[in-house]
Each structure stands twice: as C-alpha cells, then as structure tokens.
Amino acid sequence: MQYTLWSKDRLLGETDLGFIYRENGFRCGWFHPNALGERLMPAATGVPPAMRAEFTIGPDASLHADILAAVDAEEALALEVRGSDGKRIETEEVWVVDTHYLLSIAQLDPIDDEEMNKLTPEQEAEIEEWVADWREARAGEEWREDEDEEVDMPRYQLQLRLVDHDAIP
C-alpha cells in the first residue's frame, strides 16, 4: 500500500512504509520525494546535522542557534501522512531521515575494531550456528561469499509514530 507525505496541502512524495513492523505504532519505509519534496528535504532533515555539529564541537551559542533554526524549519513544514484514499493518518511524530547523512557519520566515526569485535565464546557459537542455518536455508542458491555487491539505497527514509497503532495494517 502506498502512503504519501504532505506539507501544507502540498504533496512531497510517497512511501510504502515497508520496513518491518515495530511496536508502539512506529512505522518506517523508504521515502521517494517528488521535485517539490526534493527541494524541501534540507528543511525536513536538517536537525540531526545541526545537533551533531554542536555535539562534536561542544556548547556554542551560534551552533545552538543553528539547532533552533533547524527545528523551526522542520516544524514549519507541518508534515502529515495520508493513506492511499487521501485521508490524513494521525501521527504523534513524523521524521524524514537522510540515509546519505547517516552513512557519512559511519565513515567519520572511527570504531576500535578490536574492541568492537570481542565476543564471548557463547556469542561466537551463536553466530556460527546462525550462519550455518542461513547457509542451509539457501542451499542450492547460487551465491558467492567473496562477492562484494554494492547496494544503492534510496536517499531518504520516512519514520513515524502513529496515534492509533492500528491505523496502518
């Protein structure tokens, strides 16, 4: 089922909210903006980069003002989600996430691989069992472990929390 994102009665794009269902009315999926939506995405996605700048540098009046301005710009969009019938779906919150921004953070933040990869023997056994089950389930499928296939992801995700947790099946 397709859902649409609107700002002040202007269509911004669509999503199927196809990511796995999560409890507490939280739904998300890839968001595909139209031309207007693409132009408004900086306002819809500006809060996390502004917050990260202040977190990285530390308390700073100018950076804090940037956060407040980004929040104002996002709130001014008055984002709303509508079903395929065009009716508004009541939400507590709506967010647009810039996937490219998230990936850029992963490249900037060094991770101590040695510390990150420390597993207990029980964890290692659990992972080995999971991998064996996964390979068994895919027996006969053509698959090469050494293939490093790059996947292009859509740029944006739409995330929302529903007022009525059953409003979207």
Summary of the structure (lengths in Angstrom):
residues: 169
radius of gyration: 20.2
end to end distance: 9.3
largest distance: 60.2
contacts: 396
relative contact order: 0.22
helix: 40%
strand: 24%
